[in-house]
Amino acid sequence: MATQTQRIGKRTVKIFKIQNRQGYAALCDDHLTEGSTQNQALDRMLKALARTERKAKKK
């Protein structure tokens, strides 16, 4: 399984092909997102991290 690593700000995102499924997954800071392409999984991760940051600022 080939893993690609990218950075979003100071965070590291691991993108990998999902076994026994079509598509890719992205893993970062206890978030897991899936997409049909690597870029889609990364875009969904960006949204998940932004949502978490908004929730943290409200507290």
N, C-alpha and C positions, 0 to 999 in steps of 0.2 A: 504494500500500500504506500503510494507516494504521498508525502505530506509537503505542502507548500506553506511557508511562513511569510506573513505580511504584517506590517505595523499600522496601527491606527493610533495616532498620537504616541503615547508612551506604552500602549498596550500591544501585546503580540497576539496575532490571530493565526490559528492553524487551520488550514483548509485541506480537506482530504476527500477522496472518493469513498462513498459509502458502499460497503460490501453488501451483496444480495439486494441491492436497490439501484434505481437509476438516480443519478445526480450526485451532488457534493454537499458536504457539511462544513460549517465553520464553528470553531470552538474558541471562546475567549471569556475569561472572568466569570465562570459558571453559567455562561450562555451558550446554547447550542442552536444554530439555525441551519436550515436546509434550503437548497436551491437546485434547479436543474443544471445550472452552470456555476463555475467558480465565482464569476462576477456577481451573479445573483445571490449566492450564499454570503458573499462579502457585503453587498448592499444591505441585505437583511440584518447582518450583524451590526452595521453602522446604526440602523434604526433601533435595534434592541439596546445598544449601549447608550444612545441618546435618550431613550425612554427611561433607562435606569438613572441617568444623571439628572433628568428632570425631577424624578421622584425623590432623589436624594436632596435636591435643593429645596424642595417643599418642606422638608422636615426641619 
